[in-house]
């Protein structure tokens, strides 16, 4: 059975079988055989997925055993911190500084980041260099934000106030062409900070502020599924979020 996903991905990306063959240093007939349904060796699957900007398991579902997926997923975990506040500031700096294509921030307020002028300057510099920057704040008027304030025991309006403050502190970054901001109304189970295929995932725990909750540092690995889960979650929230009124 032919691999129609591979065929479609080649067409959508504008990559011809011949140019893919040249990129991989293989005969063009080998690429034609892959399109016809033969499964490439894993090193080629990974290289093709990277070249076409899609997931390996999308092009070849079931090519990896569940044991292989589990091992790859374990390899995605760079570090785990018992509390976000335990992580050194230079990890944040290295994360955002490593971005070459995209930075994504999904929070309710993330005020600690907005208050760091050095990190704000870094985000601005990256945006001016052509890195896509997307920031998702909680809608300060949403019941979800009010509920989170209540869960933390800090008053119903506290997080809404923090969100408005954070947006004001982001004004320099948000004024740069190509920087996008939206407001979401999700029940946020974790905050996500993304730089290309690296992520910091700050879990949210009932009764605790985010700074006191665990944080995972992840790096996407071919065949792994943890990082992809959070990357997909970010995209789902982005799709459902809306630009601020007048923005």
N, C-alpha and C positions, 0 to 999 in steps of 0.2 A: 504494500500500500504506500502510495507516495506521501511525502511529508509536506502537506499543504501549508502548514504553519511556517516551515522554513522557506518555502517558495514565496509566501505572502510577505514574510519579514524582509526577504531580499528585495522584493519589489517596492515595499514601503520605504526602505532605507536607501533605495537607489543604487544598491550594490549588485553588480552582475555576477553570475557564477564564475566568469573568467577572472574578474578582479578579486573575488574572494579566494579563488585558487591561487592567484599570485600572492595575495596577502599571507596565505598559509603555507606557501611554497609546496603546493601539491598540484597534480595534474588536474586540468579542468574537468576531465571525465570522472575524477573522484568526487568532485562537488556534484556533478550530475547524478551520480549514484546515491549520494546522500539525499538529494531532492527526491529521487525515485523511491526512497524508503530505507536505505541502509543506514545503520547507526554508526556515527564516527567514533573513534577512540575518544576517551574523555578529554585529553589535552586539546583536541580539535573542537569538541563541543563547547568547552569553556571559551576558547579563542573566538569561535563563531558568535557565541552569545554576547561577548563583549563588543565585538565588531558591529553587531546589529542592534545593540542596546536593548536586548530582551533577556529574560531569564532562561537558563539552560533547561530547567524542567518544563518550561512552556514549549520549547521546541522539541524536546524528547521526554515526554511524560513517562515516568516509570523506568528511566534509564539507570537510576541509582536505586539500590536497595534501601529499605528503611534503616538498616544498620549504618549504611554509608551516609545517609542524610543525618542521622543522629550524631555521628562522629563529626561531620562537617559543621553541624549546628553548635556542638560543644566548642569547636575551634573558633567560633565567632565571638566568644566571650573574652574580651581583653582584660577586664577587671570588674569587680563588684565592690561597691562601697556601702557600708552599713547605713550611712547618712550622706546626703548630698553635700553637707557642710564639711565632710571629711576629705573631699576631693580638692586637691591643690588648684589654685587659680590658673597655673600655667597649663593644666590639662584643657581648660576651656580655650585658652589662647591657642594652643597647638591644634585643637580640633578645628576652630574656625579658620585659622591660618592655613590649614592643609587643603581647604576647599578650592577646587579649580573650576567647578561647574555650578554647584548649588549649595546654598545654606538654607535650612528650614528650621523654624522655631515654632513649636506648638505649646502654648502655656495658657493658664488663665491670666496671670499678670507677669510672672517672671521678673519681679521688680528688682531683684538682686542683680540681674544682668543689665537692666536698663540703667541702674545707678552706677555701673562701672564705666567710667568715661573711656578707659583704655580699650575695653571690649567694644564699646560703641564706635570708637574710631576705627578699630579693626574691621568691623562690619561695614562701615562706610567706605573704607579703602577697598575692600573686596568688591563691593557693589560697583564702585567706579571702575574697577578693573574688569568688569563684565561678568562677575559671578552673580547668578540669579539669587536674590534674597527674598524669601517669603516668610512673613511673620503672622501667626495666628494667635490673637488674643481672645479671651472669653468675652462675650457680650456682657458689659457691666449691668445691663438692665434685665438680663435673662434670669429666670427662676433657678437655672442650674448653678449660676454663680452665687446667687443668694443662698442656695442650699449648701454649697461648699463652704461658704463663710460660717454658716451655722454648724456644719460638721466639725470645723476647726475650733469652734467655741469662741470666735472673735467678733461676733456681732454680724447681723445680716448684711450690712452695707460695706463691711471692711474690704473684701476682695474687690468689689466694684470700684471702690475708691482707689485701690492699688492699681487696677487696670487703667483707669484714667490718668493716673500719675505716670505709669510706665509709657503709655502712648505719647504723653507730652515729652518725656525724656528721649523718646525715639525720633523726635521731630527731624533731626539732621539726617538720620539714615532714611527715614520715610520720604524725605524730599528729593532723594536721588532717583533719577530715571531708572526704571527697571526693578525698583524695590516695590514689593506688593504686600499689602496688609489686608487681612480679613478678620471679621468677628465671628466666632462660632458659639453655638448653644448646646454643645455636647456635654454629657456627663464625662468629665475628663478623668480617666483612670490613671493616666500617667502623662507627664510632660515629655516632649521629644525635642532634642536638639540634634540637628543633622548637618553633616558636612560631607557631601558626596555619599560614599558608602560607609561612613562612620557615624555612629549615633551615641548619644548619651540619653538614656531613658530613666527618668526620675519617677518612680512609682508614687502613687498617692495612697495614703493610709488614713482611714477614718480616725479623727481625733488628733491628728498630727499635722503640722505645717510641712510643706514639701521639703524644706531644708533638713528635716529630721527623718525623712523617709529614704529607703535604699535607692541607689542609683547604679545602673548597669552601663558599662562602656562596651559597645559592640562594634565589630568590624565585619562587614559582609564577606562571606566566604562562598565560593562556588559550591552549590549543592546544599548549603545551609538554609534554614528556614526562619530562624529567629529574627535576624535583621530585616528580612523581607516582610515579615509580619508587621513590624512597626513602620516600615517605609510605606506599606500599603495603607496602614491605619492613618498615617499623616495625609495621604492623598484623599482618603475618604472624607476626612474632616474638612480638608481644603475645598473639596467639591461641594460640600453642603454649607460652607460658610459664605458670608456676604461682605462686600466692602462697606466701610462705615458710611453713614449718611453724609453726603456732600463730599465723599472721598473718591 
